[in-house]
Amino acid sequence: MTKVPTATSRASAATSTPQVDRSVLIRAIELQNQGHIAPAEQLLLHYLTHAPTDAVAIYSLAVIWLRMPSPAPALDLLERAVKAGTDFAPIWFAHATVLVKVGRREDALRSYQRAIDLKPDYADAMINSGVLLRDLQQHVAALTRFQQVLALQPDNVLALSNAATLMTEFKRGEDAVALLQRLVQLAPEHDYALGMLCHEQLQGCDWQGFEALSQRVIDGVRAGQRSSKSLGLMALSDSAEDHQRCARLFAQQRYPVAAAPLWTGERYRHDRIRVAYVSPDLREHPVGHLMAGIFERHDQTRFETTGLSLGVEDGSRLRERMTRAFDHFVDARQMTALQIATLLREREIDIVVDLAGYTADSRSEIFTWRPAPVQVNFLGYPGTMGLSCMDYILADRHVIPPEHWRFYDEQVVYLPDAYLPPASNLQIAEATPSRADCGLPPTGVVFCSFNHDYKILPAVFAVWMRLLLQVPGSVLWLMSRSERSQRNLRASAQAAGIDPDRLVFAQRVPRVEDHLARYRVADLFLDTHPYNAHSTAADALLAGLPVLTCSGQSFPSRVAGSLLHAAGLPELVTHTVAEYEQLALALARDPARLAALKTRLAERQRDSALFDVDAFTRHLETAYIAMWRQSQLGGARDALSAPAVAA
């Protein structure tokens, strides 16, 4: 979050040019501060005819003009003072603000720096430049800015919030929690502060006060407060209605739909349907692994594809595959949202697919400009975006059953099997590591859960501990991301009466092929709830490991169930935590039953829809064609019935 230029004070007006009547300027500023904008604007224009380089007057008028739809008038006005070499720091602050609006971000950084040089304690300029540095992927420099503000103003809530966000990105969880606790203490209703604190504590498996804090977050969302971002809420609430409410609150604040859309109903006449995929994850990333085969298999006689990459160029084999797969590939990291949207419109894209939603490094504002006739939410974000400009969400009948349609602002379009694409060309290493190689004991049941730490909630962990108590010699194999979370999980195990050494933490391996081979060593994958394993569950099934899940009442709590139905193992989908615990115990005590499940899973891999990337691509294309045809009719998206799209 940034600060916007605000009206100056009467005292500041006293620094203006002495040759003209300063009372006019003072009166204009008084009117501006009282909210009487039109008369203030007229007085400022009159004053500037007599004092055309007066910095205070220029700044005050620029603040008014910054509210205009077009930034051009404010920029032209501010350039007058900048070219004159003004030493009035707010001018440079406002200049930088408008430069950001027009996409001149490097120039904006220089103007922010000039404002800070003139006024070393200019906290607003430091905060805005920090936000801009973060947008430019200069995270270390951005954190330095926020820390400079906190050195001057320890209670600055914007600096605390932004610094905490960067601490989470640097995986400095304890520092992030300390900043967020301070933020919540100072401003408990600050946007998303409670949710950020709860989520970061979950990242470290720190469950002190979890029940009370998570309930405050959920109650806040239900009361219409911005107590959490929508992705963070998904780990706390198993309610599609809660998720929709939260997404709408986030969208209304962050992504207002543009008043002047770029696409205004034109009908394109192309030989092929033009589809663009927008994502920060066209690289070594789960989304990249799931989509690479789709990109490669698109029917080039019917579709012309464009990849718009918002993320880093990681030099990976996967990145190289994707750059070759598209007809056009654009590295859009340095482009503004409007520039990207304009590019999509200029290329007459028929269907634009957002593969990120509200996840890291996404750019949802692109879609608010309505650059294409059809805009689709797919894969990267498991829920509604709450945006009226998103037309469709691709799903399957399990993740979004018909009774949940009302909780999605997009029109639900079903793929016939699982909505999650099969990862293609993802090979599992032939050599299976030994138990000793994996740090596991030579005998005993291996319960596995390689989900992210933040998905592990106390109630599910308590189930896991009861299973260890009732299955002698068993161990729980986890993929913890930090020493902090490992320490807290071991402490929680000990508090439950379990030897902490029965928790085994898998180490990272360089190759994904070797990571997948490890699943063969485990006996049963225990899913998390209410945020299931998604690509992780698909990986386990691909490697032949049965997954036990608890399917709930929201998209993220139903993904593993969707995969199990597609894999032909619906009996591993439970619907209450008690049923989940009972079945896990029964399977752990019946090695023959577990072995039979593994055999069935291996046999199903030859004909299961879950592993057929060619069929998935054709189903996806069928969905695109139906969307495109509806757009050609010029009708409402609702004319496309949700269950109608299939093979």
N, C-alpha and C positions, 0 to 999 in steps of 0.2 A: 504494500500500500504506500502511496506517495502523498505528498502535500501539494495543494494547488495554490497559486498566487491569490492573495486576498487583498482587500482594500487597505490602503495605507492609513496612517493616523494623521490627525491634525498637526501634531508636532513635526512629523516628517515634512509636511507642506511648508514649514517655515524655512526649509533649506532651499526653496525654489528661487528662481531668478528674481532679484530685488527690483528690477526696473518696472515691473508691472504690478498691478494691484493683486497682492497675494490673497486678499479676502475672497476673491472669486474662486481661487483654487481651494481655499479652506472650506468655503460653502459647498463646493462640488463634492469634496471628500465627506463632509458631514451627511449630505444627501445619500451618497453611495453607501455609507455605513448604516444608514437608516433603511436601506432597501429601496430608495426612490431612484431607480437606475436611469430611467429616461431623462429626467431633468438634470441628473448628475452628468450624464453623457453630453448633453447640450452645453452645459457650463464648461466642461473640460475641452470640448471642441472649440468653444469661443476663446477660452484662455490660451489654447495652443496656437491660435492665429497670431497672438501677441508674443508668445514665448515658445516657439516651435521646438526648442531643444530641452525644455524643462523636463528633467528626468522623472520627477514625482508625478507630474501631470501625465506624461507618457505612460508610466507604469499604471496609474489609476485607470486610464482609459483602456489600456491593454487588458486589465483584469476584466473589464466589462466585455470587451470584444472576444476574449477567450471563450465566452459562452456561445459564440456564434457557431453555426454548423461548419463553416469554413474557417480554417486557421489563418488564411492569407491576410486579412486585414490586420490582425494582431501582429503577425510577423513583420509586415511592412512597417507598421508603427514602431515596433521595438528596434528594428534594424536602424532606424533613424538615430536613436540614442546610442546604440552599440557602435555605429560608425563614427559617432562624435567622440567616442572614447570615454563615456560616462564612468564615474567612479561610484555610482549609486548601485549598491549590490543587488537590490531587488529587481532592477532592470535585467541583470544578467540571469537571475533566477527565472524570471518570466520568459526571457528569451530562450533559455534551455527548455523550459516546459513546452513552448510552442514548437521548438525544433523536434522534440520527441514526437509530437503529433504528426509532423510531416515526414517522419522517417529519417531525419538527419541526426542519427544517434551519436555518432562520433563528435559532430559539431556541438551537440547538446552537452556532452561530457565536458568539452572545453569551456562552455559558458557557465556550467555549474562550478567548475574549478575557479573561474574568474570571480564568481560571486563569493566563493569561500576565501579566495585570496584577499578580497576587499573586506570581508567580514569573517574572520577566523572562527567565530562561534555561531555561524549561520547553520543551525541544526536542520532546517527544512531543506536547504540545498544539499547538505550531506546525506540526508535520508533519500532524497530523490535521485541523487547521483549513485547512491548505493543500490537502489532498486534497478537503475539503468545498467549498472555494471553487472549485476546479477543476470539481467536479461541478455547481456552480451557474453555470458558464460565466464565472466571475470569474477569468480566467486570469492577468491581471497581478497582482492581489492574491495569488493563490496562489503565483506565482513569488517574490514578495517574501517570503512566509513561509519558503519553502525556503532562500532566500538568507540570511535572518536566522539560520536554524539553521546553515548552513555558515560564517557569520561566527563563530559560537560554537564549532562543532564541525566543522572542515574535513573530517574523515573519516567523517561520519555517512552511512552507506550509503543509508538511506531518503531522506534529503534529496538526496543526489547523484542517485539514481534518479528521484525525482519532478521535480527541477529539470531533469534531462536530457530527460525526456519533454516538459515544457513548452517547452523550447528547440526541440525538433523541431516542435512545433505552431506556434511563432513563426517557423519557418524559419530559425532561427539555428544552422545545421548545425555550424559550426566550434566554437561554444560547447558544443553538445550532445556532439560527439565528445570534446572535452577532459574534460567531466564523466564521460562513460562510460569513457574510458580510465583515469581516476582510480578509478572504481568497480571496474572489472575488476582493476586492480592491487591494490586493497584486499581485494576479495571476489570472486575469479574465479567462484565458484559461486553468486553472488547471482542470484536468480530473474530469468531473461530478460536478464541484463546482456550476455552475449556476443552474443546475437542482436540486441539493440538497437544495440550498437556496430557490428556488421557491417552492419545495415540502414542505419544513419545514414551510414556511410562509402559505401555504395552510392548513397544519395541524392545524394551529392556526386561520384559517379563516382571516388572515391578508392579505388584498388585495391591500395594498398600492403599487402602481407601478406594479401591476400584469400584465396588458396588455403588457407593454414594456418588462418586465422581461421574461414572458412566450414566447413572440415572439423571443427574443434573444435565448432562449433555442431551439425553433423549427428551427430557421434559422441556428443555429450552427449545429444541427444534419443534416440538408439538405446540409450543406457545408462539411460534412464529419468530423465534429469535435465531440469530446466526451464531449458534453455539458450537457448530462443527461444520467442517467441509464434508461433502457428501461421501467421499471415499473413506474417510475416517469413521464415519457413522456406520458403515457397512460391517465393521468388525464388532459393533456394539448392539445393533438392533436387527432382529430378524423380521422386519416388517417392510414390505414393498411400499406401503403408504408412507412410512417414515422416510424412506429413501427418496421418494418423489417430493415430499414436502421440503426436505433438506436441499435437494438439487434445485428446486424452484427458487428457494431463498438465495442460493449461491448465484444462480443464473441472473436473477433480477438485479443483484448488486453488481456483479462483475461483467455481465455480457448483455446489456440492453441491445435489442435488435435495432439495426440501423434504420433511420427514418427514410433514407433513399437507397433502396437495394440496387445492387449492380445488375442483376438479372431481373427484368421486368415483364417477362412473359413471352419473350421471343421464341420462335420455333426454329430449331436448327435442322439443317438437312445434310447430314453427314452419311458417308458410305458405311461407317462403322460407329457404334455407340462409343462415345468417349468417356472413359472412367478414370478418375484421378483418386489416388490414395494419399491421404495426408497423415503423417506420423513422425514422431521423434524416434521411433524404434525400428527404422529400416537399417538394422545393424545386428550385432550379436546380442540378441534379446529374445525372450519367449515369443513376443509378437512376431519378430522377424522369422523365427524358426517355423511358426505356424503358418505364416503367409507366403513364404518364399516359393513354395511349390504351387500355390494358387497363381502367383504372378507369372510363373514359368509356363503354366498350363492354360492360360486364357486363350480362347479361340481367336486367333489374330485375324480371321476373316470377318469376325463380327464385332470385335472390341479393339479399340485403340487405347492403350493404358499409359498413364503418367504417374510417376512416383514423386511426391514432394516431401523431401526429408527435412525435418525440423531439428534433428539431433546430430550428434557428433559423427564425424567420419572416423570409424574405428579401424579401418584397414583390414577388416576380417574377411574370411572366405565367404561368409554369409552376405556381407555388404556387396562383395563383388558379384555374387550370384544375382542379387536384386538389381544392381545397376544394369546388368545385361538383360534381365527379364523384361524390363519396361521398354515401351517404345520411346518414352521420354523420361529422363530422370533429372530432377532439379534439386540442388542443395540450397535450401531456402533458409538456412540458419540466420543469415544477416538481413533477411527481408522482414518488413513489418507485416502485421496481419492484413492491412489494407493492400499492400503491394502483392501479397500472395493471393488475396481474393481477386484483385484486379487481373492478375495473371491467369487465374482460372477462368474468369469471364472472357478475357481476350482470346483464350484458346478454345472458347465455346465448349467447355466441359459439360457433358450431359448429366453425369452422376459423380458427385464427390463423396468419398467415403472417409469419415473420421475414424481412424484406428486407435485413437488415444482417449477421447472423452476428457474427463477431469483427472488425468494422471500426470506424472512428472513431465515437465517440458512441453506439455500440449499447448495449442494455440486456438482455443475454442472461439475466440473473437473473429477468426477468419469467417466462420459460418454465419455470424450475425450480419454480414454484408450481403448475404444471399448471392453468392457468385454463380450458382448453378441451379437448374430447374429441380434437381433431385439431390437431397442431402441426407446422408445415411450415417447412423451411429452403429458401429460394429466392432466387436471383439475386445478392444483394449479396456473398455469400461463397462462393468457388469450392472447396468441400470439405466434409467432414464436420465437424460441431461436436463430435463425441465425447460428446454428451449423450444419456443414455438417455431423457430426456423429449421429445426431438425425434423425431417419428414418421416423417416422410417428408422426402426431398430430391428436388426436381424437377430432372430432367436430360434428356439425350437419349442415344441409343445410342453417340454418338461420345465425348462427354466422360466418360461412365462406361460403358465396355463391360462386359458380364456378368462377365468374369473379374476385374473390380475391385470387384464388389459387396461382397466381404468386407472392404474397406477403408472401409466407410461404416457408421456406427452407426445411421443412419436407413435405412428401407426406401427403395430407389431406385424412383422412379416416372418412367417415360419420357413425354416429350412426343414427338410423332411426327416432328418436324423438328428445328430447333435449339431449345435451351432458352432462348436469349437472345431476349427479345421485340423485335419491330421497333419502332423509334422512330416514333411517328405524329405528324402535323402538324409534323414537323421539315423545314422547307423549306431548300433550298440556294439561295443567292443566284444570280440569273440571270447576273450579270456575273462572268466568270472573271478574276481578277487576272492581270496579265502576270508574266512571270518577273522582270522588273526590280522590279515592285511587291513581290515576295516576297524580293528580295535574292539572286535566283538568276542565274547566268550565262545569256547568250542561247542557248547551245547546250550539248549534252552530256546524258547520261543523268542523271536526278534520282532517286536512291534516297531513299526517304522512310521515316522511322520516328518517329512522334509518340508513342511510348510514354513512360511515366514513366522518369526517370533510374535509379531503383533496379532496373528490369528489365534494364538494359544490363549484361551480365556481360563480363568480359575475353575469354572465348572467342568470343562472338558478335561483339564489337567487332573482334577480330582478323580474322574473316571479312570484315567490312565493309571493313576497311583493305586486305585482299588484293583485294577487288573493285575498289576505287578504283585500285589499282596496275595492274590488268589491263584497266580500261576507261578509256582516256584521255579527259580532259575531263569525267568524271562527278563528281558531288558527292553528299554525304550531307546530307539535310535533316532536322534534328532539332528537337524541341520541348523544349529544356532549360529547367528551372524556376529555375535559379540561376546567378549568375556563377561560383560555386565549381565547379559541375559543368561549365560551359562551359570554364573554365580547365583543368580536369583532362582533359577529353576532347580538347581541342586539344593538350595536352602528350602524351597517349597517341598521337594521330595522328602527331605529329612524330617520336616515338620509333619509330613503325612505318614511317617514311620517307615520310609523306604531308604535303603542304603543309597546315598547319592551316586555311588559308583555304578548303579544299575541304569543310570542315564549315560548313554554313549553319544558323543557329539562327532558327527562326520566332519572330516576336514575337506576343504575345497581341493578339487583336482583340476589340472589344466584343461583336460579335454572333456567335452560333454559326453562323448562316447564312453569314456571310462566311468563317468558319473552314473550314466544309465545302467551300466553293467552291475553296479553295486546293488541295485534293487533286487537282483536275483538272490542275494544272500538273505534278504528279509523274508518273513513269513506272512505278514499282514500289514497293510498300510492303514493306519488309523487317521481318519480325516478330522479336520477341525470344524467347529460350528460356532456362530452362524456364517462365518466366512470360510467357505470350502477351499480345498485345493482345486486349482483350475488347470493350468498347463502342467503343474506338478502331478496331478492325478492322471492326466493323459500320459505323462512320462512313465509313471508307475505301471499303468496298464500296458503300455507299449512294451515294457520290459518283462511283462508276465507276472506282475505282482498284484494280487487282488486288493481292492480298495474298499474299505467299509466306511460308509458315510451316513450322516444324519441330515435328511433333506427337510428344509424349512419353508418359510413363507416369503422368501425374497430371492431375487436373481442369484446373488453370490452364494446363497445357502443351498442352491439347487443344481449347481454346475456339475459336481461330481456325480450326482444322481443321473443327470443327463448322459454323461459319459458311460456310466454303468449300464444304463438301458441300451445304449447304442452298441456296447460291447457284449450284450447278451447275458449280463449278470445282474438282473434287477433285484434278485433276492438280497443283494448286499446294500440296498437302499433302505434305511430305517427312517422313522418319522418322529421319534422322540429320543431324548438322550438316554432314557431308561432302556428302551428297546436296543439302542446302539450298544450300550454296555453289556446287555444280556447276550446279544449275538456275538460280540467280540470275545466274550468269555467262552461261549460254546465252541467257537471256531478254534480258539487257542487250545482247548482241551481235546480237540478232535483232529489230529494230524492228517488222517486219511481224507477228511472232508476238505481241509485246506489244500491238500495235494490235488484233489479232484477239481477244485476251483481253478487251480493253476493250469491243469491239463485242459480244461474247457476254454480258458482264456487263450492259451496257445493255439488251440484248434480254431477258435473264432477269428484269430488274426488273419486267416486266409480269406475269409468272406465277410468280415464285419465292416459295417459302414464307418465305424470309428477310425479305420485305418486306410480307407479308400480315398485318396486325394483326388483322383480323376473324377470320381462320382461327385465328390463335394464341390469341385470346381464347376461342373455342369449344373448342379443344383443352384449354386450361387449365381451363375450367369442367367439361369431361368428367372431368378428373383429380380435381377437387374433389368432384364428385358420387360418383365411385367411393370416395374416401376417406370421405365422409360416410356412404354406405351401409354401408361396413365398420364404421364406428363405431356405427351403429344396430344392427348385429348383435351388437355387444358382443364381437366376436372380436379376436384379436391382429392387429396391423397386418400381420404376415407373411402373412396370408391373402390380401392383395392382391398378386398376383404382379407383379414389376417391369415386365415388358414389356406388361402387359395394357392399360394406359391409353393410348388413342389416340383419334383422331377417330371 
